[in-house]
Amino acid sequence: MPTGLLPEPFVSWRIICLEGNAAICPQRLPLARAPGQGAVCDLYLALLGSHTSLAVVIVPLILTTLYRAWRGRFERHKKIARWTRPLWFYVSVTGVVVYWMLYHVYAQVAAR
């Protein structure tokens, strides 16, 4: 993969994951050994990317939804809450899945 297409941290994560490691920390120390290559790493990185992106987006949505309910603007609250609740649920579930994949699945393989 040419390094000019993505910022350095993303290139490093991809290269490390394809080599069978999952290194997600500023020092780039390997935290755990990945159970395999290819599809498992692609799934992990897809979940991590979508979780991180939506975690950034969900904060203002939650605050706006709560603000509109608090101020009694329930029609506007309902419109944004239709998006906030499923996105918040997705971010919550993918956070647990990413944690489980990194610290439980990968850690068991590294211990072998």
N, C-alpha and C positions, 0 to 999 in steps of 0.2 A: 504494500500500500504506500503510495507516495506521501511523504510527510507534509507536503505543502497544502494538502486538501483540508486537513483538520488541525485544530490547535494541538500543541504538543501533548497535553495530558490525555486527550482522547486517543491519539496515536499510541501513546505508551500503554494505555489500558487495553487497547485492542491487541497490540503485539503481545503483551504479557498474557492476556487471556488465551490467545491462540497457542501459546507455548504451554498452556496448562496451569497457569497461575492466576489468581485473582488478587491484584494489588491495588487496593483502593485506599490510599492514604497519601498525605503530602510528601512523606519521605520515600514513597514508593517501595516500602518494605513489603515482602509477601506476607499477607495475613493468613492465608489458607491456600491449600492446594485444590485446584478445580477437579471435579470428578471426571472430566473428559474435555474434549475439544469439539469445535464445530457447533452443533445445534444447542448443546447445553449452555455454552458460553454466549451464543447469540441470544438465546432466551433470557439469560441473566442480564446481559447488557441492554436488551430491549426493555425489560421490566425496570431496571435501574434508571434508564434514560427517561422513560415515561413517568415513573414515580417522581424523579427529581424535577422534571419540567412542570408537572401538574402540582407538585407541592408548592412551587413558587406561585403558581397561578391561583391556587385555592385560598391562600391567606387573604388577599383583598376581597375575594368572593365571600368568604365567611364573614369578614368584618362588615361588608356592605349589607349582607343578608341580615345580620344581627342588628345593625343600625336601623334598617328600614322597619324591622319588627318593633324595635324599641321606640321608634318615633310614631308608631301606629300607621304606617304606610303599608298596609297589608296587601293591597293589590300589587304594588311594586315588589314587595317582599316575596310574594308567591311566584312571580315571574322569574326572579333570580334564584329562588330556593329550588326550583325545578332542575337547575343546573348544579347548584352547590351541593346538594345532598348526594347524588350519585358520584360526583367527582371526589368529594370528601371520602366517601366509602371506598372508592377505587384506590385513592392515595393511602388510606389506612391499611387496606388489605395488601397492597403491593409492598408497603413498608415492612410488614411482617414476613411476606414471602422472600423479599430480598435479604432480610436479616437471616431467615432460616436457611436460605441457599448458601449464603456466605459463611455463616458461623457454625452451622450444623452439618449440612451436606458436605461442603468443601472441607471442613475441619475433620470429619470422619475419614475422608479419603487421604488427607495429609497425615493422619495418625498411623496409617498402615505402613 
